[in-house]
Structure formats: structure tokens, C-alpha cells
Amino acid sequence: MTALVASDRTWFERDTTPAAIEAALRRLLVESRHGEHSGAIPARVLNLVTVVDRQWRGEIENRLERVGRYHASRTVLLAVEPRRTTIDARATVHVDAEPHPSGMTTAREHLVLDVGAEHVEHLATIVDPLVVTDLPTMLWAPHGHAEAIDELLPLAQVVLLDSVDEPDLEDALARARALARRAYVVDLAWLRSTPWRERIAGAFDPPAERARLATIAAVEVRHHPDSAVAGVLLLGWLCARLGWRPGALAARRDRALEGRARARRGEVRLVLRPAPEQPVRGLAGLTIETGDGTVLRLDRGEGGLRAERVTRRGGRRTWTVLGASRGEPGILGEGIRQALLRDPTYRPALDAAAEMVA
Amino acid sequence: MTAAAGGNPLVEGLERLPVGPTTLTIFGATGDLARRKLLPALYNLAHDGALPERFNLIGVSRGDESHDAYRAMAREAICRFSRRRPDPKVLDALLENVRYVAGTFGEAETYARLGELLAEFDEVDGVPLNRAFYLSTSPAFFPVIVEQLGAHGLARHDHAEVRVIIEKPFGTNGREARELNRRVLSVFEEPQVFRIDHYLGKETVQNVMAFRFANGLFEPIWNRNYIDRVEITAAEDVGIGTRAGYYDAAGALRDLVQNHLLQLLCLLCMEPPVRFQADEVRDEKVKVLRAITPPAPEHTVRARYTAGTEGGEDVPGYLEEEGVPPDSQTETYAALRLEVDNWRWNGVPFYLRTGKRLARKVTEIAITLKPVPHLAFEQAGSVGVQPNQLVYTVQPNEGVSLSLGAKIPGTRMAIRPVQMEFLYGTAFMSQSPEAYERLITDAMRGDATLFTRNDEVEAQWRVIDPILDAWAAGEPPLDTYEAGSQGPDTASRIMDPGDRWRAI
């Protein structure tokens, strides 16, 4: 859902400076408190610093606008244009039209700076005066710009990335691990697997089912052809949580990857299979086989995940695990929200995944 | 495995913990609460993927509906009252596993049919599903339903959990509450029973605990040495609407003080639990309730609203409301002065008040600190130094504010109070789930932390019963206040010298 905007106050200046931008923003905030929406209070949750290619700036702004209620309270969007030598800036204070049930409305600030490649190596000195002190700061560079992230990391606590954007599986995991050593990483590829992880945890949660965890013999994860990294992270999560030692995945003729992990009671076969029929990024399904021949299969379906359980004797049950698809805007919004949380299971899953693709 | 032996190692790091496969039965399935709150809450849980992986719903009510007619009613209620626009695919999938049993609650046949449906769901799903029975009926049916469930063997289920969720009010006095507990506990074990006080499901009420126990700043002053008095207010600007039948029998004291306001007082006064677990939290709350001496009649105020003006509109008095008997003696306003007689709180007055048709809607806890012992500044030319006040607002502007004395700019050392304010709405991106979403999930998971235990309910009534007895005997007399006002003038009668109510 796109947040409705009741009123925007905007300032724009060519060839400007961070000090002038910061002063203009302060003025806008004062005006917004004394104008039509005098009850508007600036939200103070999160700084989001985004570095993008200038030519794709509009697309990223659209994506950010569609995250529903999960807007950062202050967004600083840096659009890098190779030959630019000056900074142009636009500052906007958005007052949400949809008031809180109490009647209170919140305001959020959106800064867009067009900068040149030459600014990137000094980006921290440009951004530092523009973020709200004491709020957590999240960095996101959806078009790469690794050098900008490196430059800005000292200002930030959290890095948002989508490992799915990196076509090479090994490079994607290596980059995520390198960042995770320096900051808390929120990986959209990981968040794509959240409903699946919840359902696997739920399937084995009843005490009678829990014993079967130790007997898992094979796991197959099906994924959008571009989302192998989401699949391998899911396998990495199972390895890390269940104490399996993963081995390397090898390519099969059918373009799937297959490997084995050593569990306490024996080996577990791991398969990562592309699902070309899957229209959106993320996971398409998974199958878990346990030692007693029971097969649990989950696939995307109408209104949730389609679940099927088949026993060795051929007994078959199917049902729907209810849940709405979040869509890409929902995944990005969830990524922004996760800046305030800490998931201790991502890094062990990432490390295990890296072992599988090494 | 990295989890403790026997635990589920896959749940670590998940925001939503798994809920066992469940069939939920709602008694009173066509009633107002079911339509406005329970069904929309279930949809929102489904939308978020927070229902059990296998979930079925059975509605039980007197109306002679078919399964399809009930599904249609549920769809209409969800579309009308859900906090988000339903996704048709999720809604269809949810309603697919909805069934309906028509019958009166005292009739054996109703439970026989219910038992058949429950068994059918188990058969279809291939596992014994947990069963949760939600009693969303008139309180008169609570013992009837519970006993019928027991008589039909539905209070236990091999290899699965059975839970019963009981709506408020839990009795209308201590005797009834004890009797209801006795009858409920003759069928179910206490850990199977979840007594709802939906206030406890509100994020901001839970935040009272977070605020107290996650901030070292407050604990040193959280006692009689530094706190002068506490006011807990639950004011509503609306009248009784169409609830005259219920409200006239209950009144303000039973409707809000016995449960919600005493719960707020408990959260404010309790000692820190060792762990945030059901019985540890509830043990601490019960200790607070047991430390309260029921107030003498002169430390209570009761009143009802007369015609007045609310938001510029003329509104009728309570006796003129539709459905209210002309000789009603029911209070729409109640105020009490309580003391918590323990080491931490001895001598600190706790003022509780609630009312309908007051100046505005607000629920808050105001903690006034003792004044500074000596003041070196002159007070002339300013409103002067006021004691610090910490105000925890539960609704509508959820947040915390602290009043501090600050120097007025100028050449003189004149002081005035200023506000340091924190508003939840500006600090979190997430939308709070409805209280019922949280409570239904917790009950299906068997987590009773936010539910009221049997001894807790009885301890609440132990405080309230003597007030009800005194009021029934006409002590103090029923006062009146104008609709849209701050309440009756006599409300200040219960306050210690020098204390006065905060403006609503």
C-alpha cells in the first residue's frame, strides 16, 4: 500500500552544500509544524542512505515509495552521475495523510542528492551532516557502488542488500559475508525465505514431529532461476540449525546443484533446483524427506503455501498454509523494518551456504 | 543441534513462533464480538501467515444457518471490520475450512454435532488437532458450555491440547467468580483456561512492563520515597450506545475498574518477575492485588451523566439513553482511592477513575513525584516549580511524557514546567496488531502470560466486592455530572489534601 501524502514541502538547489541542505531541511520541518498540518511530528526511527545510479533514480524512488508504512523516517538518496562535478539537492518533508488513530500525523524527510563519481570517495563528509544523530542508519546500494558502501560504513550500523541481485552465487555470498563482518546485514534474499523457514519450523514443532528432524534424509529447494542464493541460504539455515556439516554443491546436467551434508545419523542429500515456471524472485517450493519415508512438500499456491505430506505407505494429505504474498514492495519494506531487529541465525546460515558454494 | 535437548532448534531467530495445528470453535459465532473482532483478527493472522499451518474454524450459535450462510456472514464481517483490505485468495482459503453448528448451548445435540465436526477435521488432517474453545457468549452460558464440553468428552484430546478461552466479565462479583472458577476447573485444568482481559493484549499496556523493566532510570525512584501519588484514568467521550442491556447491569466499576484499571495498577506496582513467563508475571500481579485494602465507602465516588454537550453536540443523559430503565441506579463514573500496603508502596495513594461521556477519550497513568525538598529560586513572576510528573498514555496518543522544571529565558531565574515527550507513533514503523490477534495466537500456543489466572480474578473481586456492597446500600450516594465534563465535582472528595485530579 502506498502511503498517502497529505502535503509535501519541498526545497531544491543546484550546486549546493550539505550545510545548506541541512539548514533547508530544518526550515522545512519548522514550516511543516506551523502550516496546514501543525500537529505533524517528525518520525524518528531510522536513517536510510541509498546510493544509486543517476539513470535509475526514479525507479528506486518508486520502489521506496511503495513500501507502505515501512518508510524510513529520513531517507538520503544519493544519485551518482559519472561526470557531475557539483551537488544538486532536493529536500522534501512528507506529511502522511493517513493519521494515527489518535489524530496525530507523522512527517518524514526525503533528501535526493545528485552527486558525481568524484564525490564518492568523500561521501561520508556529505552524508554525515544529513543523517539524524542517534538514530540507526541503514545503507543500501542496489546498483552496486561497493566503494560508496565502504566509504559510508563507518556512519552506519546496518547494510541492506539483496544477494539475489548478484548473478554469481559465490560472489553474492562472499560479498554478504564481507559486509556482515563489518555491520549487521539485512539480506532481502534471506527475507524471501522467512515464510518457508517459519513453515519448516512449524511442521517439525509438534513434539511427535520433532524427533523426525534428526532423520531428515534429503532436502530439495526450488527457486526462481535468479534466486539460487535464497535457496542456498535456506539450505545453509537448515545445516546451521540442525548441526549438519555441509559439503560442496556440484552442478548436475539438469542445471540443479546437488551436494551432501553430514548429519549425526548419516548424510543428507541437498538439492537446489531452478524453477523456470516461477514468475517472481524468491523460492518456489521445497521437499523434505525423512528417514521413515515421509515426504513433506511445500509449494506456492493460492492464498498461501500448498502443503502435501506423503507417508511411506502412500498416505497423502494436502492442505493450504494460509498467508498473503508480500510482493517485492513488501519484501523491501520488511527489509527496512528489519533494521531495528537482529536475527542471530542469518550469519551461521550464510557461513554454511558459503561452504556449499566454495 | 544448537537448541537445548528436546527443543525445536528451528524456531530461534523467528519473529513468529509456531502454533500447533488447531481447530478453533467460537461459541457465540454470530455475535457482535465475533463479527467485529474475532473473525477480522483471524483473517489478519491468516494474512500474516501467523495461524497454525493447519487451521479450522467452527462457529456455534443459535441461529439456524448452513455452513455456506455462516461463511458468507464471516466474509461480510471480515470485509467490513478488518484493519486491512482482505486478499480474496487468502480469505477464500481461510473460509474453506469454516463450518457451522446451529444449536442452543445447553443442548446435548449441539455438542454431539460439534464433536463429530472436530473428529472430521482430525480425520481429514490425519493428526489429532489441538482444540481451542472461545466462549464469546453471554456470561450466563460460560458454565453451561464448559460443563457440556466436559460431559461430551471434549475437554481432553489424546495427543493434543485442549484450551478454553473465556471472555469477560468473569462473574459480576467475587461469589460468582469463585463459583464460575469452581465449575470451569471441575472440567478443565487451570493451564487449559485462558481468561481474556483484552487490555493486556494491547501493545501499549505491555509496554508498561517494558518501560519499567528495561530502563534502569526509573527503578531507583519507583517507590514511596519518591512517588507522591498515582492517578490511573480511563475516560471515554462516548455514551453507552446500544449496550444499555449489558451496561446497566454492569456499571463503570465492573466494566472497567475491576479488570482493566486493576490490571494497569498491577503492572505499575508489581515487582520485576525473574522471567517473562506466565506464572512468574501473574504471581507478582497477585501479590499486588493481595496488598490492596478494599477502600472505605468515603474513598469511592459513583456518578452518572446527565444531558450535556459533547463536541458541540447536545447529548442525552444516561437515563434518557435507549434501553436504560428510568429508575436505574447504575454508575457511569467511578473513582476510588486505593493503597497498596507493601514495603514499596505503603502510604502512596492510587487514584483510579473511569467514566463515560467525559470531556475526551484518554487512558493514562500519571505518576507524580514528590516535590524537591528545598528551592533556591524565587517563584514570583512564574507559575513556579511543580513536582515532576511522568505520564504514561495508553491511548490515544501512546507514549510517555515527563514534566520537568526549566528556566524561562530572561534575566531572572524563573522556572516553569516543560514537557519531554516520547510518542510511540513516531518511533516505530510497525502497525500494532489488534489485541485480539495477539491474544488468540497466545491462547492457541498455550502462553497464558497475558491472561488472568483464577486466583488473580478472585483477588480483583476481593477489592471490588466491598465497594459494590456499600454502593448497593447507598453509600456514597449516586452523584451526577454533566456529559462532556470532567466528571462529578465530588470526585475530589477522595483525594488527600493538596492533591487534585489531572484534567482529562
Interface residues (C-beta under 8 A of the other chain):
Chain A: I41 P42 A43 R44 V45 L46 R69 Y70 H71 S73 H100 P101 S102 G103 M104 T106 T194 P195 R197 E198 R199 I200 A201 G202 A203 F204 D205 P206 A208 R210 L213 A214 A240 R241 L242 G243 E302 G303 G304 A307 R309 G315 R317 W319 T320 V321 L322 G323 A324 I336 R337 L340 L341 D343 P344 T345 Y346
Chain B: M1 T2 A3 G6 N8 P9 L10 V11 E12 G13 L14 E15 R16 P18 V19 G20 P21 A46 H47 D48 G49 L51 P52 E53 R54 F55 D87 K89 V90 L91 D92 A93 L94 E96 V124 D125 G126 V127 H159 Q395 P396 N397 E398 L423 G425 T426 A427 F428 M429 S430 Q431
